[in-house]
Amino acid sequence: MKKEIKLFKFMARSFIPAIGLAIAVLFMITPLSCNMDSGEIVIEETDEESPEIVNHYLLNENQVKVEFSEPVEIDDYRVEELMYGLFDIEGLEGNGTKEIVVTFKNQMIVDRNYIFKGVAADKHGNSLKFALRFKAYNGRVPKIVINEIRNSYQRTLSGTDYKYKFEFVEFYAVTDGNLSGLEFQNASDDKFPKYEFPPVEVKAGDYIVLHLRMLEPLETCRDEIFGDLTLSTATDSCDTAIDLWVIDGITSRIGNSDILVLRNAMNGSVADAFVMAVSDLQDWKEGFTTLADEVQLSGVWVDSDGLPSCSVGSAFNSDYITSSSVTRTISRQNTLEIPKEGKQVSRASDFIVTASVGSGASKVPGDTPGFENSKNKYVKKIM
């Protein structure tokens, strides 16, 4: 019994003070936030991740908004006009929040590029040195629509030379404006997913033809960005259209089942869309879902009941558009009925598959890049 009492006294003198000392040290090195009234002890969260730029938006000709992943303080910042040097800043708002708005003293010039540079630091001291490049805001984006599509390609030998038929997408300008800030994208083209339009002035009634391959001599495939509609002389070029070329276009870009999107990058809105699918398709491929969701949410494509949709069921039937049908195109039939004001809405019934009729001098083409769309509806021959 005496031995047990001595052992207890030894532990009291040796271990208990040691435990108390350890607890005291732990309290000193651990950051705590204490609520003495409730008795709660909350350990402050730490963050070792640097902030990131999530998105940016051009608000107008004088402002850009940059969204970060967490609240930040911006330091050592400036804006440069690419090729022309510093661009004067009038002010910066939103320090300490996720959204920073930079205001410029002068309006951005449409055909120029800008870089916003600086250091963004979060409350934990993590920092991001960034250089965000963006195109100038365009307040005169015209209303244009997807008007005609050829997704077929053909090369034929004529004597010692080859003749070509290329894929193209034709757009129609409903109003005047400048194309800068518009972009074209389609779901099946995962290699070069976006085409950004150059700063081209257009008038209501203009046709803009985006050629999706460039296999003829470069001097014949010229972007007509300064008003001369005779510069481009390659296949399907037209003196009644603004011809533009996808520089990296050497392979097929548009599938028989596809989602085509025309987007206004100034505000991120979908300006127009075209949705097509072969009749035996059950559902979109996994890689299509992002664009499909964007189109449905925008409401620019509707089903037969007039409800926003981008389902396979609402798509235009593209069974008769094949690799051997280069004289057939998908052509809008209500182009001249589209109002200048208000939201653009398209549906499968606005389009038909057009085909050439007749031959020789009496041939009436079904493919009409740069001209009013044909009304020659393709009818499958019954054998």
C-alpha positions as CSV (number, residue, x, y, z in Angstrom):
1,M,0.0,0.0,0.0
2,K,2.8,2.4,0.9
3,K,4.5,1.5,-2.4
4,E,1.4,2.5,-4.3
5,I,1.1,5.8,-2.5
6,K,4.7,6.6,-3.3
7,L,4.2,5.7,-7.0
8,F,1.2,8.1,-7.2
9,K,3.1,10.9,-5.7
10,F,6.0,10.3,-8.2
11,M,3.5,10.5,-11.1
12,A,2.0,13.7,-9.7
13,R,5.4,15.3,-9.4
14,S,6.7,14.1,-12.9
15,F,4.0,13.4,-15.5
16,I,1.1,15.8,-14.7
17,P,3.3,18.9,-14.9
18,A,4.7,17.6,-18.1
19,I,1.3,17.1,-19.6
20,G,0.3,20.6,-18.5
21,L,3.4,22.1,-20.1
22,A,2.7,20.3,-23.4
23,I,-0.9,21.7,-23.5
24,A,0.4,25.2,-22.8
25,V,2.9,24.9,-25.6
26,L,0.2,23.6,-28.0
27,F,-2.0,26.6,-27.2
28,M,0.9,29.0,-27.9
29,I,1.8,27.6,-31.4
30,T,-1.8,26.9,-32.7
31,P,-3.7,29.9,-34.0
32,L,-7.1,30.0,-32.2
33,S,-10.2,32.1,-32.2
34,C,-11.9,31.8,-28.9
35,N,-15.4,32.6,-27.9
36,M,-15.2,32.9,-24.2
37,D,-18.9,33.2,-23.7
38,S,-19.8,29.9,-25.4
39,G,-16.6,28.1,-24.6
40,E,-16.1,27.3,-28.3
41,I,-12.6,27.1,-29.6
42,V,-12.4,27.5,-33.5
43,I,-9.2,26.8,-35.3
44,E,-8.7,29.4,-38.1
45,E,-8.6,27.9,-41.6
46,T,-5.4,28.3,-43.5
47,D,-5.0,28.4,-47.3
48,E,-1.9,27.6,-49.3
49,E,-3.5,28.0,-52.7
50,S,-2.9,31.2,-54.7
51,P,-5.9,33.0,-56.1
52,E,-6.9,32.5,-59.7
53,I,-8.6,34.5,-62.4
54,V,-12.0,32.8,-63.0
55,N,-13.3,35.1,-65.8
56,H,-13.3,38.6,-67.2
57,Y,-16.0,40.7,-68.7
58,L,-15.8,43.9,-70.8
59,L,-18.5,46.1,-69.4
60,N,-18.3,48.9,-72.0
61,E,-15.7,50.9,-74.0
62,N,-14.0,52.1,-70.7
63,Q,-14.3,49.2,-68.2
64,V,-13.2,45.6,-67.7
65,K,-14.3,43.4,-64.8
66,V,-12.0,40.6,-63.6
67,E,-13.4,37.8,-61.4
68,F,-11.1,36.0,-59.0
69,S,-11.5,32.7,-57.2
70,E,-11.5,34.5,-53.8
71,P,-11.3,38.0,-52.4
72,V,-8.0,39.7,-53.4
73,E,-6.1,43.0,-53.0
74,I,-4.6,44.2,-56.3
75,D,-1.2,45.8,-56.2
76,D,1.4,47.0,-58.7
77,Y,-1.1,47.1,-61.5
78,R,-1.2,48.7,-65.0
79,V,-2.8,48.3,-68.4
80,E,-0.9,48.2,-71.6
81,E,-2.2,48.7,-75.1
82,L,-0.4,46.0,-77.1
83,M,2.1,47.5,-79.5
84,Y,1.3,51.1,-78.2
85,G,2.4,51.1,-74.6
86,L,0.7,52.1,-71.4
87,F,-3.1,52.8,-71.3
88,D,-4.2,55.3,-68.7
89,I,-6.3,54.0,-65.8
90,E,-8.8,56.3,-64.1
91,G,-9.5,54.0,-61.2
92,L,-9.8,50.5,-59.8
93,E,-12.8,49.4,-57.7
94,G,-13.4,46.2,-55.6
95,N,-10.2,45.8,-53.8
96,G,-10.8,43.2,-51.1
97,T,-13.5,41.4,-53.1
98,K,-13.7,38.7,-55.8
99,E,-14.6,41.2,-58.5
100,I,-12.3,44.0,-59.6
101,V,-13.4,46.7,-62.0
102,V,-10.8,48.7,-63.9
103,T,-11.9,52.0,-65.5
104,F,-9.9,53.6,-68.3
105,K,-9.5,57.3,-69.0
106,N,-10.1,56.8,-72.7
107,Q,-12.3,54.4,-74.7
108,M,-10.7,51.2,-76.0
109,I,-10.2,51.1,-79.8
110,V,-12.0,48.2,-81.4
111,D,-9.2,46.7,-83.4
112,R,-6.6,46.7,-80.6
113,N,-5.6,44.3,-77.8
114,Y,-4.9,45.2,-74.2
115,I,-3.1,43.6,-71.2
116,F,-4.1,44.1,-67.6
117,K,-1.0,43.3,-65.4
118,G,-0.7,43.2,-61.6
119,V,-0.3,41.1,-58.4
120,A,-3.4,39.7,-56.7
121,A,-3.0,38.7,-53.0
122,D,-5.5,36.9,-50.8
123,K,-5.9,37.4,-47.0
124,H,-3.4,34.6,-46.3
125,G,-0.6,36.2,-48.2
126,N,-0.8,34.0,-51.2
127,S,-0.3,35.9,-54.4
128,L,-0.8,35.6,-58.1
129,K,1.2,37.6,-60.6
130,F,-1.0,37.9,-63.7
131,A,-1.1,39.3,-67.2
132,L,-4.6,39.2,-68.6
133,R,-4.9,39.8,-72.3
134,F,-8.3,40.9,-73.8
135,K,-9.6,42.5,-77.0
136,A,-11.2,45.9,-77.0
137,Y,-14.8,46.3,-76.3
138,N,-17.1,46.6,-79.3
139,G,-20.3,48.5,-78.6
140,R,-21.5,48.0,-82.2
141,V,-21.8,44.2,-82.5
142,P,-24.3,43.6,-85.3
143,K,-27.2,41.2,-85.2
144,I,-26.2,38.3,-87.5
145,V,-27.6,34.8,-88.0
146,I,-26.4,31.4,-89.2
147,N,-27.8,31.3,-92.7
148,E,-26.4,28.4,-94.7
149,I,-24.2,25.4,-93.9
150,R,-22.2,23.0,-96.1
151,N,-20.5,20.3,-94.1
152,S,-19.2,18.3,-97.2
153,Y,-15.9,18.3,-99.0
154,Q,-15.0,17.2,-102.4
155,R,-11.8,17.2,-104.6
156,T,-12.1,16.3,-108.3
157,L,-9.5,16.1,-111.0
158,S,-10.3,18.3,-114.0
159,G,-7.5,17.8,-116.6
160,T,-4.3,18.4,-114.7
161,D,-5.9,20.6,-112.0
162,Y,-8.0,19.8,-109.0
163,K,-11.4,21.4,-108.3
164,Y,-12.6,21.7,-104.8
165,K,-15.8,22.1,-102.8
166,F,-15.1,23.2,-99.2
167,E,-17.2,23.2,-96.0
168,F,-18.5,26.7,-95.1
169,V,-20.9,28.5,-92.8
170,E,-22.6,31.6,-94.2
171,F,-23.9,34.3,-91.9
172,Y,-26.4,37.1,-92.7
173,A,-26.2,40.6,-91.2
174,V,-29.6,41.7,-90.0
175,T,-28.2,45.1,-88.8
176,D,-25.1,47.3,-89.3
177,G,-22.1,47.0,-87.0
178,N,-18.6,45.6,-86.5
179,L,-17.9,41.8,-86.3
180,S,-15.2,42.2,-83.6
181,G,-16.3,40.3,-80.5
182,L,-18.3,37.7,-82.3
183,E,-17.1,34.1,-82.3
184,F,-18.2,30.8,-83.9
185,Q,-17.9,27.4,-82.3
186,N,-19.2,24.0,-83.0
187,A,-19.4,20.9,-80.8
188,S,-17.8,18.3,-83.0
189,D,-14.6,20.4,-83.7
190,D,-12.6,19.7,-80.6
191,K,-9.2,20.5,-82.2
192,F,-9.8,24.1,-83.1
193,P,-12.9,24.9,-81.1
194,K,-13.4,28.6,-81.7
195,Y,-13.1,31.1,-84.5
196,E,-12.9,34.8,-83.6
197,F,-14.2,37.2,-86.2
198,P,-11.9,40.1,-87.2
199,P,-13.0,43.7,-86.9
200,V,-15.0,43.9,-90.2
201,E,-17.6,46.6,-90.8
202,V,-20.9,45.2,-92.1
203,K,-24.1,46.6,-93.4
204,A,-27.6,45.1,-93.0
205,G,-28.1,42.6,-95.8
206,D,-24.4,41.6,-96.1
207,Y,-23.4,38.0,-96.4
208,I,-20.4,36.7,-94.5
209,V,-19.0,33.4,-95.6
210,L,-16.6,31.6,-93.3
211,H,-14.7,29.0,-95.3
212,L,-13.6,26.1,-93.2
213,R,-10.7,24.7,-95.3
214,M,-7.7,26.3,-96.9
215,L,-6.3,23.9,-99.5
216,E,-5.9,26.2,-102.5
217,P,-3.0,28.7,-102.9
218,L,-2.8,31.2,-100.0
219,E,-3.0,34.2,-102.3
220,T,-6.5,33.0,-103.4
221,C,-7.7,32.6,-99.8
222,R,-7.8,36.2,-98.6
223,D,-9.7,37.6,-95.7
224,E,-11.8,40.5,-97.0
225,I,-11.6,42.8,-94.0
226,F,-11.2,46.2,-95.6
227,G,-14.2,46.3,-97.9
228,D,-12.7,44.9,-101.1
229,L,-14.9,41.9,-101.8
230,T,-12.8,40.8,-104.8
231,L,-9.6,39.9,-102.9
232,S,-10.6,36.2,-102.4
233,T,-10.7,34.1,-105.6
234,A,-10.6,30.6,-104.2
235,T,-13.5,28.1,-104.6
236,D,-16.9,29.5,-103.4
237,S,-15.5,33.0,-103.0
238,C,-18.0,35.5,-104.1
239,D,-17.9,39.2,-104.9
240,T,-21.2,39.7,-103.1
241,A,-20.0,38.3,-99.8
242,I,-17.3,39.1,-97.2
243,D,-15.1,36.0,-97.5
244,L,-13.2,34.9,-94.4
245,W,-10.9,31.8,-94.0
246,V,-10.1,29.5,-91.1
247,I,-6.3,29.5,-91.3
248,D,-5.8,26.1,-89.7
249,G,-8.6,24.5,-91.9
250,I,-7.2,21.4,-93.4
251,T,-9.6,18.8,-92.0
252,S,-13.3,18.4,-91.7
253,R,-14.8,20.8,-89.1
254,I,-18.6,20.1,-89.0
255,G,-20.2,16.7,-88.3
256,N,-23.5,15.3,-89.6
257,S,-24.7,15.6,-86.0
258,D,-23.5,18.9,-84.5
259,I,-24.2,22.0,-82.5
260,L,-23.2,25.3,-84.1
261,V,-23.0,28.4,-81.9
262,L,-22.6,32.1,-82.7
263,R,-21.6,33.9,-79.5
264,N,-21.2,37.5,-78.6
265,A,-18.0,37.5,-76.5
266,M,-18.6,41.0,-75.3
267,N,-21.3,39.8,-72.9
268,G,-21.0,36.0,-73.2
269,S,-24.5,35.7,-74.8
270,V,-25.4,33.2,-77.5
271,A,-26.5,35.2,-80.6
272,D,-27.7,32.3,-82.7
273,A,-27.4,28.6,-82.9
274,F,-28.1,25.7,-85.3
275,V,-28.6,22.1,-84.1
276,M,-28.6,19.1,-86.4
277,A,-28.6,15.4,-85.9
278,V,-29.0,12.2,-88.0
279,S,-32.3,10.4,-87.3
280,D,-30.9,7.4,-85.6
281,L,-28.9,9.4,-83.0
282,Q,-30.2,8.7,-79.5
283,D,-28.3,11.3,-77.5
284,W,-25.4,13.7,-77.8
285,K,-21.9,12.5,-77.2
286,E,-20.4,13.4,-73.8
287,G,-18.2,16.2,-75.3
288,F,-21.3,18.0,-76.6
289,T,-23.0,18.6,-73.3
290,T,-21.3,21.9,-72.5
291,L,-22.5,23.6,-75.7
292,A,-25.9,21.9,-75.5
293,D,-26.5,23.3,-72.0
294,E,-25.3,26.7,-73.1
295,V,-27.7,26.8,-76.1
296,Q,-30.7,25.5,-74.1
297,L,-30.1,28.0,-71.3
298,S,-29.9,30.9,-73.9
299,G,-33.2,30.0,-75.4
300,V,-32.0,30.8,-79.0
301,W,-33.0,27.3,-80.3
302,V,-36.5,26.0,-79.7
303,D,-38.3,22.8,-80.3
304,S,-41.5,22.4,-82.4
305,D,-43.6,23.7,-79.4
306,G,-41.5,26.9,-79.2
307,L,-39.8,25.8,-75.9
308,P,-36.0,26.4,-75.4
309,S,-34.2,23.2,-76.2
310,C,-31.0,21.7,-77.5
311,S,-32.0,18.1,-77.4
312,V,-31.5,15.6,-80.3
313,G,-35.3,15.6,-80.6
314,S,-35.3,19.3,-81.4
315,A,-32.5,19.1,-84.0
316,F,-32.7,19.5,-87.7
317,N,-32.7,16.1,-89.6
318,S,-29.4,15.9,-91.4
319,D,-29.7,12.5,-92.9
320,Y,-29.4,13.9,-96.5
321,I,-26.2,15.8,-95.8
322,T,-23.4,13.5,-96.6
323,S,-19.8,13.6,-97.9
324,S,-21.0,13.0,-101.4
325,S,-23.6,15.8,-101.4
326,V,-21.5,18.9,-101.9
327,T,-24.2,20.6,-104.0
328,R,-26.6,20.3,-101.1
329,T,-26.6,22.7,-98.2
330,I,-28.7,23.4,-95.2
331,S,-30.4,26.7,-95.9
332,R,-32.5,29.1,-93.8
333,Q,-35.8,30.0,-95.4
334,N,-37.0,32.8,-93.1
335,T,-33.9,35.1,-93.4
336,L,-35.7,38.2,-94.6
337,E,-38.4,37.8,-91.9
338,I,-36.0,38.2,-88.9
339,P,-36.7,41.4,-87.0
340,K,-33.9,43.9,-86.4
341,E,-34.9,44.3,-82.8
342,G,-35.5,41.6,-80.1
343,K,-34.1,38.2,-79.4
344,Q,-33.2,35.9,-82.2
345,V,-34.9,32.5,-82.0
346,S,-34.3,29.6,-84.5
347,R,-35.8,26.2,-85.0
348,A,-35.5,23.2,-87.3
349,S,-38.5,24.2,-89.4
350,D,-36.7,27.4,-90.4
351,F,-34.3,25.4,-92.6
352,I,-34.4,22.9,-95.5
353,V,-31.8,20.9,-97.4
354,T,-31.4,22.5,-100.8
355,A,-30.0,20.8,-103.9
356,S,-29.1,21.8,-107.5
357,V,-31.8,21.4,-110.1
358,G,-31.1,20.9,-113.8
359,S,-27.7,20.9,-115.5
360,G,-25.5,22.9,-117.8
361,A,-26.7,26.4,-118.6
362,S,-30.1,25.7,-117.0
363,K,-28.7,24.5,-113.7
364,V,-30.2,26.2,-110.6
365,P,-27.7,25.7,-107.8
366,G,-28.7,24.5,-104.3
367,D,-25.5,25.8,-102.7
368,T,-25.5,29.6,-102.8
369,P,-22.7,31.2,-100.7
370,G,-22.9,34.9,-101.0
371,F,-26.4,35.0,-102.5
372,E,-30.0,34.6,-101.4
373,N,-30.6,31.1,-100.3
374,S,-32.1,28.6,-102.7
375,K,-35.6,27.3,-102.3
376,N,-34.9,24.0,-104.2
377,K,-35.8,21.5,-101.5
378,Y,-34.0,18.2,-101.8
379,V,-36.3,15.3,-102.3
380,K,-35.0,11.8,-101.9
381,K,-35.6,9.7,-105.0
382,I,-37.6,6.6,-104.4
383,M,-36.1,3.6,-106.3
